[in-house]
């Protein structure tokens, strides 16, 4: 069965509405960033009726300023009609979140220039709008004792695959969605790799599998189309593991730690054992070295050894 044909792209159509441009962009979008639809829908609500040629840096700046003053919101379930309910938090939206919204519409405008949809000589309206300084924040990772306690608690979990899930996250640095989306056809036990297709950045990604992970995978191997972390009796539905994860955290007496922090823990272990920032970024699938620099303070021993080996004899 042939895939549906992509819509034809117009040439130098400055009068195209931003909403129509976003629709074209998403029709051709091949990445896996699940938040992009939501952010671009928000942009359509702000400037969707404008023509592309009329969008200026002043308007982009004004929209982002208004967003920065808006209280953050969180999802609070659904109402009786099934509509999503969002409630406001007291703190304003973080600079990092504002930057993500900035990047989403900037990607659309960049794409329109590359595809020659934008008028010739049109100035990208996001290039003179500065990104907001982001706080580096605290990067939480497990120390050796916490790691041992958590893995022991996961082994004892009523959900027998929790240990495998956590061990995979610790040894690959993969994101939660990448792991939960794994199917058995993606897992190559013979070559000790798992293919997660494309990352949220749109890049191909392969996970190396350590021997302990391979042993666990062999225990549960199922039909190729089944999810590795399937719900009982539902091979095409992900298991909702959050309660089992919280139970394991309590049993291990690990506090202030999220599942995503397993990714940080993987990076910290690599850094403390001699991996360079480029190597850590490659494992985690970072496109920019800036994303990996949060682990640089953990690699001081490796840097000192490198400097002494190469430059230590200078007099």
C-alpha distance (Angstrom), angle and dihedral (degrees) to the residues before:
residue distance angle dihedral
X1 . . .
X2 3.80 . .
X3 3.79 120.6 .
X4 3.83 114.7 -113.2
X5 3.80 113.5 -91.4
X6 3.78 115.8 -102.4
X7 3.82 116.1 -115.6
X8 3.80 115.5 -94.1
X9 3.78 113.7 -103.4
X10 3.80 117.3 -124.9
X11 3.80 119.6 -127.7
X12 3.80 121.2 -122.0
X13 3.78 92.9 -20.9
X14 3.78 103.2 163.3
X15 3.79 92.4 167.2
X16 3.82 93.3 62.7
X17 3.80 111.7 123.2
X18 3.80 115.4 -113.8
X19 3.82 88.7 -123.9
X20 3.82 91.0 57.3
X21 3.80 90.8 45.5
X22 3.81 90.8 53.2
X23 3.82 89.7 50.4
X24 3.82 90.3 52.9
X25 3.78 91.9 46.5
X26 3.81 93.6 50.9
X27 3.82 91.0 46.8
X28 3.81 88.2 58.9
X29 3.82 96.7 35.7
X30 3.81 112.3 120.2
X31 3.80 100.0 176.6
X32 3.80 127.5 103.6
X33 3.79 101.5 -131.6
X34 3.80 100.1 133.6
X35 3.81 92.1 -169.3
X36 3.80 93.6 60.6
X37 3.80 95.1 82.7
X38 3.80 92.2 52.9
X39 3.80 94.2 47.4
X40 3.78 94.7 46.4
X41 3.81 90.6 47.0
X42 3.78 86.6 56.8
X43 3.81 90.5 51.6
X44 3.80 90.4 50.0
X45 3.81 88.4 55.1
X46 3.82 89.4 53.1
X47 3.82 104.3 41.0
X48 3.80 105.5 -2.3
X49 3.81 94.2 119.1
X50 3.81 93.3 54.3
X51 3.78 122.1 98.3
X52 3.79 115.2 -114.3
X53 3.80 93.5 -120.6
X54 3.82 90.8 56.6
X55 3.81 97.7 53.8
X56 3.80 110.2 108.4
X57 3.78 136.1 -176.3
X58 3.81 89.4 -109.4
X59 3.81 90.8 60.1
X60 3.81 93.5 46.7
X61 3.81 89.3 48.6
X62 3.82 92.6 49.3
X63 3.80 93.1 49.3
X64 3.80 92.3 49.5
X65 3.82 91.4 47.1
X66 3.81 89.7 54.5
X67 3.80 90.2 48.2
X68 3.81 91.5 51.2
X69 3.81 90.5 56.6
X70 3.80 93.8 49.1
X71 3.82 116.6 100.3
X72 3.78 114.9 -110.6
X73 3.80 116.0 -105.7
X74 3.77 134.9 -149.1
X75 3.79 131.8 -157.0
X76 3.82 110.7 -103.3
X77 3.80 101.9 -179.6
X78 3.79 130.0 -95.2
X79 3.79 134.3 -56.3
X80 3.80 126.8 -125.2
X81 3.81 90.8 -81.4
X82 3.79 93.3 51.2
X83 3.81 95.9 -106.8
X84 3.79 116.9 143.1
X85 3.81 116.8 -102.8
X86 3.81 119.0 -146.1
X87 3.79 123.9 -173.1
X88 3.79 126.6 -162.0
X89 3.78 123.0 -114.0
X90 3.77 119.6 -147.7
X91 3.83 98.5 -119.9
X92 3.80 117.8 76.1
X93 3.79 121.4 -112.2
X94 3.80 110.4 -72.7
X95 3.82 122.4 -108.8
X96 3.81 88.4 -116.3
X97 3.81 91.1 58.1
X98 3.81 92.0 47.8
X99 3.81 88.2 51.6
X100 3.81 90.6 52.9
X101 3.81 90.4 54.5
X102 3.80 88.9 47.4
X103 3.82 90.8 51.3
X104 3.81 93.5 48.5
X105 3.82 96.2 58.2
X106 3.82 91.1 37.2
X107 3.81 88.3 58.8
X108 3.81 90.4 54.2
X109 3.80 92.8 50.7
X110 3.82 92.1 45.9
X111 3.80 89.6 50.8
X112 3.81 91.2 49.9
X113 3.81 89.9 54.5
X114 3.82 93.8 47.3
X115 3.80 91.3 48.1
X116 3.83 90.8 47.4
X117 3.78 92.8 -120.9
X118 3.80 91.9 122.9
X119 3.82 117.3 77.8
X120 3.79 115.5 -91.4
X121 3.79 110.2 -89.8
X122 3.82 92.9 15.0
X123 3.81 111.2 155.4
X124 3.79 115.8 -128.0
X125 3.82 103.9 -115.9
X126 3.82 95.2 -149.5
X127 3.79 98.6 55.0
X128 3.79 94.9 80.1
X129 3.81 94.4 42.3
X130 3.78 107.1 93.9
X131 3.76 122.8 -133.5
X132 3.78 115.0 -118.6
X133 3.80 120.3 -108.6
X134 3.79 109.2 -101.0
X135 3.76 124.5 -147.0
X136 3.79 112.1 -120.6
X137 3.79 87.5 -141.0
X138 3.76 122.6 -172.4
X139 3.77 120.4 -51.9
X140 3.80 108.6 -146.9
X141 3.78 118.7 -153.3
X142 3.79 135.1 161.8
X143 3.77 122.2 -99.3
X144 3.81 118.5 -140.1
X145 3.83 95.0 -91.3
X146 3.80 93.9 47.3
X147 3.78 90.5 47.5
X148 3.80 92.5 52.4
X149 3.81 92.8 47.2
X150 3.80 93.2 47.7
X151 3.81 93.9 49.3
X152 3.80 90.1 48.5
X153 3.81 90.7 51.2
X154 3.80 90.9 48.4
X155 3.80 91.0 52.8
X156 3.81 88.6 54.9
X157 3.82 94.2 48.1
X158 3.83 119.2 122.5
X159 3.82 86.0 -127.5
X160 3.80 101.6 72.9
X161 3.81 94.9 -156.6
X162 3.81 96.9 57.6
X163 3.80 91.9 89.4
X164 3.81 90.2 51.8
X165 3.82 92.3 48.4
X166 3.81 93.9 49.5
X167 3.80 93.2 42.5
X168 3.82 90.0 51.6
X169 3.80 91.1 50.2
X170 3.81 92.0 48.7
X171 3.80 95.9 47.7
X172 3.81 100.5 39.2
X173 3.81 104.4 30.6
X174 3.81 87.5 -136.3
X175 3.78 121.3 159.2
X176 3.78 121.0 -105.3
X177 3.82 93.5 -111.3
X178 3.80 91.8 50.6
X179 3.80 91.6 53.7
X180 3.79 96.8 43.4
X181 3.81 89.8 49.2
X182 3.81 93.7 55.2
X183 3.80 116.0 120.4
X184 3.77 125.4 -166.3
X185 3.79 90.3 -110.5
X186 3.83 86.5 63.2
X187 3.81 92.5 56.6
X188 3.82 119.1 85.9
X189 3.79 105.6 -170.0
X190 3.80 92.9 177.1
X191 3.80 93.5 58.4
X192 3.84 94.5 31.5
X193 3.82 96.3 -124.0
X194 3.79 138.2 114.9
X195 3.80 123.5 -153.8
X196 3.78 117.1 -141.5
X197 3.81 93.8 -177.3
X198 3.78 103.9 -134.5
X199 3.78 130.6 -7.8
X200 3.79 122.7 -126.6
X201 3.81 85.0 -91.0
X202 3.81 88.7 60.6
X203 3.81 94.5 -112.2
X204 3.84 123.6 132.6
X205 3.79 111.3 -106.5
X206 3.80 134.5 -167.4
X207 3.79 123.6 -171.6
X208 3.82 119.2 -145.5
X209 3.80 111.6 -137.1
X210 3.80 120.5 -142.2
X211 3.84 120.4 -144.0
X212 3.83 94.8 -101.4
X213 3.81 90.2 54.4
X214 3.80 91.7 47.5
X215 3.82 90.3 52.9
X216 3.81 90.8 52.5
X217 3.79 93.4 45.8
X218 3.79 91.6 53.4
X219 3.82 89.0 57.6
X220 3.80 92.7 61.8
X221 3.80 105.4 29.3
X222 3.79 111.4 148.9
X223 3.82 142.1 162.3
X224 3.83 114.2 -32.2
X225 3.81 95.2 -114.4
X226 3.81 94.4 49.5
X227 3.77 122.4 102.7
X228 3.79 114.4 -110.6
X229 3.82 90.2 -135.0
X230 3.78 97.8 39.5
X231 3.77 129.0 162.0
X232 3.84 113.2 -106.5
X233 3.79 109.2 -80.9
X234 3.82 91.7 -1.0
X235 3.81 108.5 89.6
X236 3.82 93.0 177.9
X237 3.81 96.7 50.2
X238 3.79 126.0 78.6
X239 3.77 118.6 -119.7
X240 3.80 113.7 -114.8
X241 3.77 97.6 -128.8
X242 3.82 100.9 168.3
X243 3.81 96.8 104.8
X244 3.80 91.8 48.2
X245 3.81 89.0 49.3
X246 3.82 91.5 52.3
X247 3.80 90.7 48.2
X248 3.80 90.7 52.5
X249 3.81 90.9 48.2
X250 3.80 91.1 52.8
X251 3.79 92.6 46.2
X252 3.81 90.6 50.1
X253 3.84 91.9 45.7
X254 3.81 90.6 -128.2
X255 3.80 113.2 152.1
X256 3.79 135.5 -171.7
X257 3.79 92.6 19.7
X258 3.81 129.2 128.5
X259 3.79 129.3 -161.9
X260 3.83 88.3 -112.3
X261 3.82 88.1 60.1
X262 3.81 88.4 70.7
X263 3.81 83.9 73.7
X264 3.82 89.5 54.9
X265 3.79 89.6 47.2
X266 3.80 91.1 54.3
X267 3.81 90.0 51.5
X268 3.80 92.9 46.7
X269 3.81 92.1 51.7
X270 3.80 90.4 50.1
X271 3.83 91.8 48.2
X272 3.79 93.6 48.8
X273 3.79 91.1 50.4
X274 3.79 98.7 53.8
X275 3.81 105.7 -84.6
X276 3.79 115.3 145.5
X277 3.80 121.5 -126.9
X278 3.81 89.3 -108.1
X279 3.81 90.5 54.1
X280 3.81 91.9 47.5
X281 3.80 90.5 48.7
X282 3.79 90.1 50.6
X283 3.82 91.9 52.4
X284 3.81 93.0 47.4
X285 3.80 94.3 42.7
X286 3.81 95.6 -119.3
X287 3.79 114.9 166.0
X288 3.79 94.4 -163.1
X289 3.79 127.7 49.3
X290 3.80 88.7 -140.1
X291 3.80 88.7 72.3
X292 3.80 90.5 57.2
X293 3.80 98.0 45.2
X294 3.80 91.6 87.1
X295 3.82 86.2 78.3
X296 3.82 95.7 49.2
X297 3.81 94.2 99.5
X298 3.82 89.1 59.9
X299 3.80 92.6 56.7
X300 3.82 97.1 58.9
X301 3.79 93.3 110.7
X302 3.80 91.4 54.0
X303 3.81 91.4 47.7
X304 3.80 91.8 49.0
X305 3.80 91.1 51.1
X306 3.81 90.9 48.9
X307 3.81 93.6 50.0
X308 3.79 92.7 46.9
X309 3.81 92.9 47.0
X310 3.81 94.7 50.2
X311 3.79 103.0 29.0
X312 3.78 105.1 19.3
X313 3.82 95.0 100.4
X314 3.79 95.6 55.7
X315 3.82 114.1 117.8
